């Protein structure tokens, strides 16, 4: 028992040291303070950058680890703050309520993402060489980036919600779209997946959708009971392949 406790404490200490690499950058939506987490990449890569949209509880370990891995690949990376300082959910119920607000009020969600993109550029990213990836709620956000036609090269939606209100028009989508989807994800119905495919076709998008067998909703997150290590590894390789294509 003592050994296990010491091991957990050692892991926590190591995580704190690793995550200390992040620089907090402050930006604002009117009076609401937002705190992005920044990692600088290599200058030789023309400041190509990736914005990460985290899951419904904010900048979690999965988002931070993804940022660290992307930095190793030479990218400048920032984790966006969607909710703002003082609004981090402390429970699933709070997270569901907050994320639900932005899903329903998609223009507010798009605005918070655009502010994060602007801050990433302000920090030195090449405005013409940016991609956006997101997990769960953040995955939904990446599709809103595509629908808004922000100036990004591509988006990666990782087990995100796919549907949008039927009343919304299918506008042309210029950015490239990659969706990484768990085949056993009960949070997305097949009807919603079909609606998404119809939207992509109507929007004349350059899109891909990869299904991963036996994967539930949060299958890329090591802290989730639905974690699938093999499929998560494959999905990461697919993400890197996509990024290498769109951010030369």
N, C-alpha and C positions, 0 to 999 in steps of 0.2 A: 504493500500500500504506500509506504514511504517512497519507494523507488518511483512508483507511478506519479505521485504528487510532484516529486522533484523533476521528473521528465516533463510533465505538463508545464511547470514553472519555467523550465529551460526553453521549451518551445515558445512560450509566451514572450520570454525575454528576447529570443532570437527574432520573433515576428516584430516586436517593437523596434528593434534595431534596424531591421530591413525596411519597415514602413516609415522610419524616420527620414528616409531619403526624399520623401515628398515635401514639396514646398506649397504652403497654403497661399493661394492668390485670392484677393478680395475683389468682388465686383458687385454691381447693384442692379436690381430691378426696382426703379423708383426708390422707395425707402427701405426695401427689403434687401438686407445684406446676404450675399451668396459667397460660399467658400469653395473654390475649386482646388483640386489636388494636382499639382504639376510635377512632371518628370521631364527634364530636358533630354533630347536625343543628340545624335552626332551631327555636327554642322556640315560634314561632307555629304550628307544625304539631302541637302537642299531644304532642310527644315521640314521635311514631310512629317505629318502629324496625324495622330488618332485621338478623337474625342470619345471617351467612354461614358455611356449613360448607364448608371447603376440600377440595380433591382429596387423593389419598392421600399426598402428600408434605408436607402442611401448608399454611401460609399462603403460597401462591405469588403470582406477579405477577398472575395472572388474578383471584384473589380480592381482592387489594389494589386493582386497577384497578376492579373492580366496586364495591368499597366507596367509592372516590373518586367514581365516577359517581353512586352512590346519594346520597352526601352533597350533590352538586350539585342533586339533586332534592328536597333538604330532609329527608332521613331521617337519623336517628341510626343508626349502623352499628357492629357489632362482628364481627370474624372470630374464630370459636371456636378453641380449642386442644383437640383431641381426645386427642392422644397424651401431652401433658405435657412439661414442661421436661426436656431431656436425652434425649428419645426421637424426635427428628426423623429420619426415614429419610434415609439418604445414598445409597441406590440403589433401583432398581425392585424388586429382590428383597426388600429390607428393607420397602419400602412395601407390597408385596403381602402379606408376612407380618403386618405390623401391622394393615393395614386388614382383612385376612381374619379376624383375631382378633375385631375388633369386629363384623364382619358375622355371624360365627357366634355370638358372645355379644351378641346385640342389646340385651339389658337393660343391659349395661355401656355400650354406645354411647348408648342413650337417657339413661342417667344423666349421661354427660359432656355431652351436649347440654343437658339440663335445668340442669346447673350453669352452663353458659354463658348460658342464658336468664335465670337468677336473677341472674347478675352484670350482665347488660345492664340489667335492671330496677334493680339497686342503683346503677348509674351514671346513672340518671335516666329510663330508657325508661318509657313508659306500659305497664303490664302487660297492659292490654286492647287494645293497638294494635301488635302485633308480628307480623311475618312472618318466615319462614325460607327462604333459598334455598341451594342447594348444587350443587357441581360433582363429577361422577364419584362417588367414594366419598362425598363430601358430599351428592350428589344422593340416594344411597341413604339417607343419614341423614335427609334431609327426609321421606322416606316413613316412617321410624321415628318421627319427630315426629308425623305424622298418625296412625299406628297406636297411639301412646301417648296420643293425644288431649290433648296439652299445650295450654295456653291460648294458642294463636296463631290469627291470623285466616286464614292460608293458608300453603302451602308451594309452592316451585318446585323441581322436580327437573330438573336440567340434565345431560343424558347420564349419568344415574345407573343403577345396577343396580335392576331392578324386582322381582325375585322374592324371595320369602321361603320359609322351610321349609314344606312342605305340611302338616306336623303342627301348625302354628300356626293358631289359630282366626281366622276373619274377623269381627272385632268392628266395631261401628258406628263410622264415622269422621265426626267433626263439623266438622273444619277443611276448607277448600277446597283442592283439589289441582290443580296445573298441572304437567304433564310435558312437557318439550321434548326430543324424541328424534330422533337421527339415523337416517334410513331405511336407511342402509348400515352401521349399528353392529353389528359382528360379535360384540361382547362380550355382547349381549343377543339371545337366540334368539327367534324368533316364538312359540315355545311359552311362554317366560317372559313375553312381552308379553301373550299371551292369558291367562295365569294372573293377571297384574296386572289386566287388564280385568275378569276374573271376580271378583277380590277387591274391586275398587271397586264393582261392582254389588251384591255380597253385603253390603258395608259401608254401602250406601246413601249413598255419598259424593257430594259436589258436585265433579266432577272433569273435567278436560280433558286430552287428549293430542294434541300437535301433532307430526307427522312432518316432517322437513326433508330434501328430496331430495338424493341424492348426498353425504350427510354420514356420515362414519365415527364413531369414538367421541369424540374430543376436538376436535370441529369448531368450538367457540367459543373455543379457546385460540390466540392468535396465535403462540405458540411451538411449536405442534404441526404436524407435517407434514400433518395432516388438517384444518387450519384452513380454514374456508369463510367468507370475509369477508361475503359477501352474506347468507348464512343466519344468521351470528352477529349481524349487525345486525338482521335480522328478529326473531330470538329475543329480543334485548334489548328491542326495542319491545313484544313480547308480554309480557315480564316486567314492564315498566313499566306497561302497560295493566292487568295483573292486580293489581299493587300499588296502583294508584290506585283500583281498585274496592274492594279489601278493607281498605285503610287510609285511610279518608276524612279 
